[in-house]
């Protein structure tokens, strides 16, 4: 089975655990996800099955969108509500002050990855070190927040809900914690739902229960997304049957024999019957080189 399962990950399960559940339901041993969600988070988890796993690192769109809730006045070690409370502070922040301060976090910003995260330092996951009570020096990362919209507010309780669109690698927990520090009262994330990832929307996602039901009925193919749907940002080159055979066998294609623009970059390659056969790349040479051959 080859393709993409867009899973609506439930709460209280790791991304690895969610992939394991999909592996059992689908019967496909080769499975992997394209972006970790914390156990407390729900929403879009892009899971690649079979031959689609070969394209994980080549997906062109890694921007994400989230809906998050948070509470002012509380600081935890994990930066979310599941962690140990380190501090509680008085809150004297109006909704208008919140709206003004949040503007400072739109655009290119610097974030320090939280200790409770999947980032590796010297070959060790930060969350493994954090669970041992070890804190290590981390390098700040540059990320981009495209937009933040306040969806709901309760000024008296100091509770807010926001919609965030951002680049890959952005930690919403960190964004909220940094916002709380900027307001002088601290803040903790209380809920997180990913609504977009890899060019897909939550409306396209299925739950584990729906997936299991489809499997029982022999209808898993109904929810399997072709891998090239996730690659649509790449332009298309259609080749002849002979060229398709050469490409599938790992051979480069002569640019002079291709009827296509000669712009540099990666392309989706299709045979004359419009079957996706892989990704190729035009660089400064005179050939279309192989980036990845699709094996269905």
VODREN-393755 format. One record per atom (N, C-alpha, C): x, y, z; residue in three letters. Coordinates in pm, whole numbers, plus 32768, in hexadecimal, padded with zeros to 4 digits. Example, Ala and Ser with C-alpha at 12.3 -4.5 7.8 and 13.67 -1.06 7.14 Angstrom:
BEGIN
85277DC7830CALA 84CE7E3E830CALA 85287EB6830CALA 85057F1F82C4SER 85577F9682CASER 850A80038313SER 
***
This chain:
BEGIN
80557F898000UNK 800080008000UNK 8059807C8000UNK 804A80D07F9BUNK 809D81467F8DUNK 804781C37F81UNK 806982297FD0UNK 802182A87FCCUNK 802982EF8051UNK 7FCD834A8067UNK 7FCC839D80E0UNK 7F49838B812AUNK 7F54837381ACUNK 7EE083778205UNK 7EE983F98252UNK 7E84844D8243UNK 7E7E84C98290UNK 7E2D84AC830DUNK 7E74849D837DUNK 7E34847483F9UNK 7E1184EB8451UNK 7D9A84E7848BUNK 7D74854584F4UNK 7D9F85048577UNK 7E19852285A2UNK 7E5284E18618UNK 7E0285018695UNK 7DE1849A86E3UNK 7D9984B58760UNK 7DF784E587CFUNK 7DBE8511883BUNK 7E0B854088AFUNK 7E4384C888FBUNK 7EAD84E28946UNK 7EEA848089A1UNK 7F278408895AUNK 7F5D841D88E3UNK 7FA883B7889BUNK 801A83FD8853UNK 808F83BF8852UNK 810083FA880DUNK 80EF83EB8776UNK 813A8439872BUNK 8137842A8699UNK 816883A08671UNK 81CE836E86B7UNK 820282E7869CUNK 8195827F86B6UNK 814B82928723UNK 80DF82378743UNK 8071823B86DCUNK 805382B386A8UNK 7FEC82C18641UNK 8016827A85C0UNK 80968286859DUNK 80C982428526UNK 80C081AA8539UNK 80DF817B85B1UNK 80D780EC85CEUNK 804780B985BEUNK 7FE7810985E9UNK 7F5A80E385DAUNK 7F3480DB8546UNK 7F61813C84F7UNK 7F45813B8467UNK 7F8780C48425UNK 800080A28453UNK 8047802E841BUNK 7FF77FAE8433UNK 7FC07F9E84AAUNK 7F727F2684C8UNK 7EF07F238479UNK 7EAE7F968470UNK 7E2F7F9B8429UNK 7E407F818394UNK 7EA77FBD8359UNK 7EBB7FB382C9UNK 7F017F34829DUNK 7F4F7EFA82F9UNK 7F9F7E8682D6UNK 801D7EA88288UNK 803A7F2A8278UNK 80B27F578232UNK 81227F6E8298UNK 818F7F21828AUNK 81FB7F2882ECUNK 82497FAB82E3UNK 82567FDF826AUNK 82A880578257UNK 825180D38266UNK 825A811682D8UNK 8209818D82F5UNK 826081F5833CUNK 824682738323UNK 828D82DE8369UNK 823F83608360UNK 825183B683C4UNK 820C843683C3UNK 826B84A6839EUNK 823385198379UNK 828685878346UNK 829585FA83A9UNK 826085EC8422UNK 826D86598482UNK 822C86368506UNK 827A86358571UNK 824B860685F4UNK 81E286628630UNK 817D8623866EUNK 811C866986C1UNK 812C86378750UNK 8128869087B2UNK 81308668883EUNK 80BA860F8862UNK 80C985B988C8UNK 805A856388F1UNK 7FD985B08910UNK 7FE48626894DUNK 7F6B86718970UNK 7F2986B288F6UNK 7F7086BA8887UNK 7F3D86FE8810UNK 7EEA86A087B9UNK 7E8D86DB876FUNK 7E3D86918710UNK 7E5086CF8685UNK 7E16868C8620UNK 7E1386C9859CUNK 7E6786848534UNK 7E8886CD84CBUNK 7EC386968452UNK 7F4C8658846CUNK 7F5585D68450UNK 7FD3858E8452UNK 7FDF854783CCUNK 803E8573837AUNK 8050853A82F5UNK 80A384BB8300UNK 8065844A82DCUNK 80A983C882E7UNK 80BE838E825BUNK 813C8371823DUNK 8161833B81BBUNK 816982A381C6UNK 812D825F8164UNK 812A81CE8163UNK 8175819780EAUNK 81B8812480FEUNK 81F980DD808FUNK 825D81348045UNK 825181347FC0UNK 82AE817F7F6CUNK 82AA82157F82UNK 823F82477FC0UNK 823482D77FDAUNK 829B83068040UNK 82CB82AA8097UNK 832D82D280FDUNK 83AD830680C0UNK 83CA82E18043UNK 8444830F8000UNK 844183A47FE2UNK 83CA83E27FEEUNK 83BB846F7FC9UNK 83AA84CA8043UNK 83B5849380BBUNK 839C84E28135UNK 83EA85658138UNK 846D855C811EUNK 84C185D48129UNK 84B9862C80AEUNK 846D86018049UNK 8464864E7FCDUNK 83DF86997FC1UNK 838A868E8026UNK 830B86D68020UNK 8328876C801DUNK 82EF87B57FBDUNK 831488427FACUNK 82D788A08013UNK 8264887A804AUNK 821F88D380A7UNK 8228889D8135UNK 826A88EA818DUNK 827688C18218UNK 823989298277UNK 81F3898B8241UNK 81B089ED8296UNK 813D89A982E0UNK 811C89DD8355UNK 80B689A183AAUNK 80528A0C83D6UNK 7FDF89DC8406UNK 7F7C8A358443UNK 7F4389EF84BEUNK 7F298A3E8526UNK 7EFB8A0785A6UNK 7E8C8A5E85E1UNK 7E3C8A1F8635UNK 7DE58A678691UNK 7E138A41871DUNK 7E358AA6876DUNK 7E6C8A8D87F3UNK 7E228ADE885CUNK 7E168AA488D3UNK 7DDD8AEB8945UNK 7E498AFC89AEUNK 7E438B6989FAUNK 7EA58B7E8A64UNK 7E6C8BD08AD5UNK 7EB38BCA8B46UNK 7E898C108BBFUNK 7EFE8C638BF2UNK 7EE48CDE8C11UNK 7F498D368C49UNK 7F5C8D198CDEUNK 7FD58D378D0FUNK 7FEE8D308D9FUNK 80298CAE8DD1UNK 80408C4E8D7AUNK 80778BCC8DA2UNK 80F08BAA8D4CUNK 81588B768D8CUNK 81D18B4A8D46UNK 81EC8ABA8D6DUNK 82008A618D09UNK 822089D58D25UNK 82A489AE8CE3UNK 82D8893B8D0BUNK 835A890F8CD4UNK 834E88E18C44UNK 82D888B48C1BUNK 82C588868B90UNK 828D88F38B37UNK 826889658B71UNK 822889D68B2CUNK 819789B98B06UNK 816489448B2CUNK 80D689278B18UNK 809988F68B9CUNK 801788E18B9CUNK 7FCD88C58C17UNK 7FED883D8C52UNK 803087E58C03UNK 8050875F8C36UNK 80C987608C92UNK 811287CF8C95UNK 819087D28CDFUNK 818187F68D72UNK 81F387FA8DB5UNK 81FA88218E41UNK 81F588B98E4CUNK 819C88EA8EA0UNK 818F897B8EB1UNK 820989B08EFBUNK 824F8A0C8EBBUNK 82C68A488EF6UNK 82A88ACB8F3CUNK 823F8B108F09UNK 82258B978F3CUNK 81978BC08F18UNK 81578C088F73UNK 80D98C4B8F53UNK 80EB8CDF8F71UNK 80B48D328F19UNK 80C98DC28F25UNK 80438E0B8F19UNK 80428E848F4EUNK 7FCC8ED88F3EUNK 7FC08F048EACUNK 7F468F128E7EUNK 7F2C8F3B8DF4UNK 7EE48FC18DF4UNK 7F2490238DB7UNK 7EE790A78DA7UNK 7EF290D08D15UNK 7EBA907D8CC0UNK 7EC590918C2FUNK 7E38909C8BF5UNK 7E2191068BACUNK 7D9F91158B6AUNK 7DA190CF8AE2UNK 7D2C90B78AACUNK 7D23907B8A27UNK 7D6490D489BEUNK 7D57915689CFUNK 7D9591B3896FUNK 7E2E91AC8975UNK 7E6391A089EFUNK 7EF4919189FDUNK 7F24911089BDUNK 7ED390A789CCUNK 7EF49028898DUNK 7EFA903788F5UNK 7E95907788BCUNK 7E8E9088882BUNK 7F0590D887F6UNK 7F3191398842UNK 7FA3918A8817UNK 8026913B8821UNK 803890F68892UNK 80B690AF88A7UNK 80C7903A8847UNK 80588FFB8822UNK 80608F8587CBUNK 80958FAA8740UNK 808690288719UNK 80B990568698UNK 8151904A868FUNK 819590508704UNK 822690478706UNK 82588FBC86E0UNK 81FF8F5B86E0UNK 82268ED186C5UNK 81FF8EA48638UNK 81D98F0185E4UNK 81BA8EE48559UNK 82328F0D8503UNK 825C8EB284ACUNK 82D18ECC8458UNK 83418E6A847AUNK 83BC8E8E845BUNK 842F8E3B847BUNK 84558E4F850DUNK 84538DE3855AUNK 84738DEC85E9UNK 84D78D80860DUNK 85168D908680UNK 85768D2E86B2UNK 85378CE18725UNK 85458C5D8722UNK 850E8C08878BUNK 85788BAB87C3UNK 85758B968846UNK 85C98B338886UNK 85778AB38894UNK 85A08A448854UNK 855289C98860UNK 853F89A188F2UNK 84C989778919UNK 84B1894F89A4UNK 84FD88CE89C6UNK 851F88BC8A45UNK 856388418A6DUNK 850B87C88A52UNK 848A87D58A68UNK 843087678A48UNK 840A876F89B5UNK 84678744895EUNK 8450874588CEUNK 84A386D6888FUNK 848686B98810UNK 84CA864B87CAUNK 854D8676878AUNK 857786F287A1UNK 85F68723876AUNK 866986D287A5UNK 86CC86B28752UNK 874286668780UNK 87B786C48799UNK 87FB86AF8807UNK 887686F68828UNK 88E0868D8849UNK 894B868C87FBUNK 89B68628880CUNK 897F859A880AUNK 891E858287B1UNK 88E984FC87A0UNK 888084D28804UNK 8858852C885EUNK 87F4850A88C2UNK 877A856588B3UNK 8703852888BEUNK 8689857688B9UNK 867E85CC8937UNK 865386488923UNK 864886A28995UNK 85E5866E89FCUNK 8576863089CFUNK 851586028A32UNK 854C85908A87UNK 85AA853F8A50UNK 85E884D68AA1UNK 863E85138B0FUNK 8687857D8AECUNK 86D985C38B50UNK 868186088BB7UNK 861586488B89UNK 85BC86908BE4UNK 857E86328C4BUNK 855D85B98C21UNK 852085588C7EUNK 858385298CE8UNK 8606853B8CCCUNK 866E851B8D2EUNK 869185958D84UNK 864A86028D6CUNK 8665867D8DB7UNK 86DE86C88D85UNK 870886AA8D0AUNK 877F86E98CD1UNK 875487568C6EUNK 878A87CC8C7EUNK 877188398C20UNK 87F4885B8BDBUNK 87F188618B57UNK 886A887E8B0AUNK 885888FE8ABBUNK 88C889338A8FUNK 88C489AD8A3DUNK 888C898B89B3UNK 882E89DF8984UNK 87F389CC8900UNK 880C8A4888ACUNK 88128A338829UNK 88218AA387CDUNK 87988AD687A3UNK 87898B5987A2UNK 870B8B948774UNK 86FA8B7B86E0UNK 867C8B7086B5UNK 865C8B588629UNK 860C8BCD85F1UNK 86238BE98573UNK 85D38C4E852FUNK 855A8C0B84EEUNK 84E48C39850FUNK 84688C0584D5UNK 84158C7C84A5UNK 83AC8C5E845AUNK 83558CC78427UNK 82C58CAE8451UNK 828A8D12848DUNK 81FB8D0E84AEUNK 81B48D698449UNK 81648D2C83F4UNK 81238D788389UNK 80AB8DC983BCUNK 80638D90841BUNK 7FEE8DD78450UNK 7FC78D9D84D7UNK 7F8C8DF3852BUNK 7F4F8DC985A9UNK 7EC98E1185B4UNK 7E608DC485C8UNK 7DDA8DFE85D6UNK 7D9F8DD1865BUNK 7D6E8E3086A8UNK 7D2B8E0D8726UNK 7C9C8DE28706UNK 7C7D8D648728UNK 7BF98D2C870AUNK 7B978D3D877EUNK 7BCC8D3987F8UNK 7B758D46886FUNK 7BC78D8288E0UNK 7B858DCC8935UNK 7BCB8E0B89A6UNK 7B718E0F8A21UNK 7BB18DFB8A93UNK 7B6F8E0A8B14UNK 7BD08E598B6CUNK 7BC28EDC8B63UNK 7C228F338BA7UNK 7C268F1B8C3CUNK 7BB28F048C79UNK 7BAB8EF18D0AUNK 7BF78E738D36UNK 7BE98E068CE7UNK 7C2D8D898D08UNK 7CBB8D848CD1UNK 7CDD8DE38C7AUNK 7D618DE38C3CUNK 7D748D708BDBUNK 7D078D498B97UNK 7D0B8CD88B3CUNK 7CEC8D048AADUNK 7D388CCD8A4EUNK 7D2A8CF689C2UNK 7D368C7D8966UNK 7CFD8C8C88EFUNK 7D0C8C298885UNK 7D3C8C728809UNK 7DA38C3B87C8UNK 7DDD8C7D8754UNK 7DEC8C1A86DFUNK 7DE98C508666UNK 7E0A8C0485EEUNK 7E918C3685BCUNK 7EED8BDA85A3UNK 7F758BFE857BUNK 7F9A8BB784F9UNK 7FD08C03849AUNK 800B8BC88422UNK 80A18BE58427UNK 80F28B7E8413UNK 81818B8D842BUNK 81D48B2C83D8UNK 82568B4283DBUNK 82B28AEA8394UNK 82CB8A6D83E5UNK 83018A0783A2UNK 8328898D83E6UNK 839089AD8450UNK 838A896384BEUNK 83EA8978852AUNK 83BD89DA8593UNK 834B8A1A857FUNK 83168A7885E1UNK 82D68A2B8654UNK 82FC8A4D86CDUNK 82BE8A118743UNK 82538A708778UNK 81D68A438774UNK 816A8A9787A4UNK 81738AA7883BUNK 819F8A408883UNK 81B48A4B8914UNK 82158ABB8934UNK 82818ABF88E6UNK 82E78B2688FCUNK 82B28BB088D9UNK 82678BB8886CUNK 822A8C378844UNK 81D38C6F88B4UNK 81818C1888EFUNK 81278C42895BUNK 81768C6789D9UNK 81DB8C1789FBUNK 822D8C348A71UNK 82778CB98A60UNK 82AE8CD089E8UNK 82F58D4D89CEUNK 82958DC589D2UNK 821C8DB189A1UNK 81B78E1A89A8UNK 81968E3A8A39UNK 81888DD18A8AUNK 816C8DE68B19UNK 81DB8E338B5FUNK 82598E118B3CUNK 82C98E598B78UNK 82CB8EEB8B4CUNK 82AB8F028ACDUNK 82A88F8B8A9AUNK 823C8FDE8ADFUNK 81D18F9B8B0AUNK 81658FDF8B52UNK 81818FEA8BE7UNK 81EB8FA68C15UNK 82148FB08CA0UNK 81CB8F558D01UNK 81798EF88CCCUNK 812A8EA48D27UNK 813A8E0F8D0CUNK 81808DEC8CA2UNK 818C8D5F8C7EUNK 810E8D2B8C3CUNK 811A8CB98BF8UNK 80A68C7C8BB8UNK 80C38BE98B9FUNK 80588B988B9BUNK 80668B0A8B84UNK 80008ADE8B1CUNK 802A8A8A8AC0UNK 7FCF8A568A5AUNK 7F7589ED8A98UNK 7EF389F78A80UNK 7E9389988ABAUNK 7E56893A8A53UNK 7E63895989D3UNK 7E2D8901896BUNK 7E6F892588E6UNK 7E7E88C0888FUNK 7EBC88D8880CUNK 7E7F887A87A5UNK 7E5A88B28734UNK 7E26886486C4UNK 7E6688948644UNK 7EA7883885FBUNK 7EE3885D857BUNK 7E798851850FUNK 7E6588BC84C5UNK 7DFA88C08461UNK 7E2C88B783D2UNK 7EAF88CE83BDUNK 7EE988C28336UNK 7F7888908341UNK 7F9E883D82DEUNK 8029880F82D6UNK 804187D6824BUNK 80B687F38213UNK 80DF87BB8190UNK 807B87D88121UNK 8036884A812CUNK 7FD6887080C5UNK 7F4D883080D6UNK 7F3987E28142UNK 7EBA87A1815BUNK 7E7187E581CEUNK 7DEB87DA81CCUNK 7D95881A8230UNK 7D5387B08287UNK 7D3187D68302UNK 7CF3877A8361UNK 7C71873E832AUNK 7C2E878582D0UNK 7BB287528295UNK 7BC886D38244UNK 7C4686B9821CUNK 7C67864481CDUNK 7C9285CE8224UNK 7C9F85E582A8UNK 7CD7857F8301UNK 7C6D851D8332UNK 7C9C84A68356UNK 7C44843F838EUNK 7C7584198419UNK 7C1983EC846DUNK 7C3E83BD84F3UNK 7C6C832C84ECUNK 7CA982FE8558UNK 7CD182718560UNK 7C5882168557UNK 7BE982418594UNK 7B6F81F08590UNK 7B3881E68502UNK 7B39825584BBUNK 7B0B82558430UNK 7B6681FE83D9UNK 7BE8820583F6UNK 7C4981B783A9UNK 7C31812283BFUNK 7C1D80FB843DUNK 7C04806E845DUNK 7B84803E841AUNK 7B1E80928418UNK 7A9F806D83D9UNK 7AB2805A8343UNK 7AFF80B18305UNK 7B1A80A48276UNK 7B658021825AUNK 7BC6800182B2UNK 7C157F8882A0UNK 7BBC7F0C82A8UNK 7B607F0A8307UNK 7B047E998317UNK 7AAF7E84829AUNK 7A8B7EF18259UNK 7A377EE981E2UNK 7A8A7ED88162UNK 7B0F7ED68170UNK 7B647ECB80FAUNK 7B667F4980A8UNK 7B537FBD80EAUNK 7B47803D80A3UNK 7BB7809F80C5UNK 7C29806C80F1UNK 7C9780C68115UNK 7CC4811C80A0UNK 7CB980E88028UNK 7CE181337FB1UNK 7C9381B57FA4UNK 7C1A81BB7FE0UNK 7BC782337FD8UNK 7C0782AB801EUNK 7C5A82918084UNK 7C9682FE80D1UNK 7D2C830A80B7UNK 7D6082B9805CUNK 7DEE82BE803CUNK 7E07832B7FD3UNK 7E5A838C7FF6UNK 7E7783FD7F9EUNK 7EF483DC7F4CUNK 7EEF83EA7EC7UNK 7F6783D07E75UNK 7FDA842A7EA0UNK 805383F47EA0UNK 80C6843F7ED1UNK 80DD84BF7E81UNK 80BF84BE7DFFUNK 80DB85357DAFUNK 807E85AA7DD1UNK 801085907E1CUNK 7FBA85FE7E49UNK 800586587EABUNK 8064861F7EF3UNK 80B3866D7F52UNK 812886B37F0FUNK 813A869B7E8EUNK 81AB86D27E45UNK 818087377DDBUNK 810487677DE6UNK 80CB87B97D7BUNK 810D88427D6AUNK 815F886B7DCAUNK 81A988E97DB8UNK 821488DC7D4DUNK 823D88617D2FUNK 82A0884B7CC6UNK 825B88497C3DUNK 8294888B7BD8UNK 825B88867B51UNK 826787FA7B15UNK 822287E67AA5UNK 821687617A68UNK 8266875879E7UNK 82A486E579D3UNK 82DE86C07952UNK 82A48638792BUNK 826D863178B4UNK 823C85B17880UNK 82A0857D781AUNK 82C88501782CUNK 833084C677D7UNK 82F4845A777EUNK 8342842D771CUNK 831583C176C3UNK 8321833B770DUNK 82EB82D376D2UNK 82F0824F7710UNK 83818221771FUNK 83D2823A76B7UNK 845E821176BDUNK 84A8825F772BUNK 848A82E07735UNK 84CA8331779DUNK 849B83067828UNK 841B82E37833UNK 83E682B478B3UNK 842C823478DFUNK 844381D97882UNK 8488815C78A2UNK 8516817878D1UNK 855981D5788DUNK 85E281F878B4UNK 85E38237793FUNK 858282917959UNK 857A82D479DBUNK 8563826F7A4AUNK 850482117A33UNK 84E581AC7A99UNK 855F81557AB9UNK 85B781467A56UNK 863080F67A6AUNK 86A481487AA0UNK 868781C87AC3UNK 86EF821B7B00UNK 874482697AA0UNK 871B826F7A20UNK 876C82B679BDUNK 8746834879B0UNK 87AA839D799EUNK 8791842B7987UNK 8754843F78FDUNK 870C84AE78EBUNK 86CD84CC786BUNK 870C8548782DUNK 8726854177ACUNK 876385AF7761UNK 86FF86227756UNK 872686987786UNK 86CC870C7782UNK 86A3872F76F5UNK 86FB871B7695UNK 86DC873F760BUNK 866A86EC75D2UNK 86528678760DUNK 85E9861F75DDUNK 856586317629UNK 8565868A768CUNK 84ED86A076DCUNK 84A3871C76ABUNK 8422870F769BUNK 83D087817675UNK 839C87C576F3UNK 83EE881B772AUNK 83CA885D77A8UNK 841F88DA77B9UNK 83F489357811UNK 844989A87832UNK 84CB89767871UNK 853589BD785BUNK 85B78991788EUNK 85DE89DD790DUNK 857A89FE795FUNK 85938A4479DCUNK 85D589E67A41UNK 86308A1A7A90UNK 867089C97AF7UNK 860B89A57B63UNK 861F89307BA3UNK 85C989097C11UNK 8593887C7C01UNK 853D88567C61UNK 850387CF7C64UNK 847F87CC7C18UNK 846187587BE0UNK 83E787447B90UNK 83A786BE7BB3UNK 832186BD7BABUNK 82D9863E7BAEUNK 82DE86027B21UNK 82FE85827B19UNK 830C85417A97UNK 829A84DD7A83UNK 825984E57A0EUNK 81EA848B79EDUNK 820584477967UNK 81D183CB795BUNK 81DB838578DBUNK 816883B07880UNK 8162837E7803UNK 80FA83AA77A6UNK 806B838B77D5UNK 805C83287830UNK 7FD683077865UNK 7FB7835778E4UNK 800A83BB7900UNK 7FF984137974UNK 800D83CB79F9UNK 8060836479F8UNK 808783207A74UNK 810283667AAEUNK 80FC83867B2FUNK 816C83C57B73UNK 81DE83607B7EUNK 825683887B53UNK 82C7832B7B58UNK 833B835E7BADUNK 833083D87BE1UNK 839884067C3CUNK 83B4849A7C33UNK 841D84C37C77UNK 844C854E7C74UNK 84D385557C2FUNK 84DF85B37BD3UNK 855E85CC7B92UNK 858A865B7BACUNK 8606867A7B8AUNK 863987017BA3UNK 868E872E7B2DUNK 867887AB7B07UNK 86CC87EC7AA3UNK 872E88467AEDUNK 87AE882A7ADDUNK 881288827B1CUNK 885E88C97AADUNK 88DC88E37AC1UNK 892689307A5CUNK 896088D979EDUNK 8945885679F2UNK 897687FE7989UNK 891687FA7913UNK 8924879378C0UNK 88D08786784AUNK 8871870F7856UNK 885986E378D4UNK 8804866F78E9UNK 879D868B7957UNK 872E8641794FUNK 86CE863979BEUNK 86FE85C57A14UNK 872B85E47A8DUNK 8761857B7AE3UNK 86F385447B40UNK 870884CD7B71UNK 86A8848B7BC8UNK 86B484BF7C56UNK 864684EC7C91UNK 864485087D20UNK 860884927D6BUNK 8599845E7D38UNK 855A83EA7D76UNK 84FE83A57D12UNK 850C83227D05UNK 84B482D27CB0UNK 844082A07D06UNK 83C782AD7CD1UNK 8350827E7D1AUNK 833B81E97D00UNK 8333819D7D6FUNK 8316810F7D68UNK 829280F87DAFUNK 822880DC7D64UNK 81A480CC7DA0UNK 818E80417DD7UNK 
***
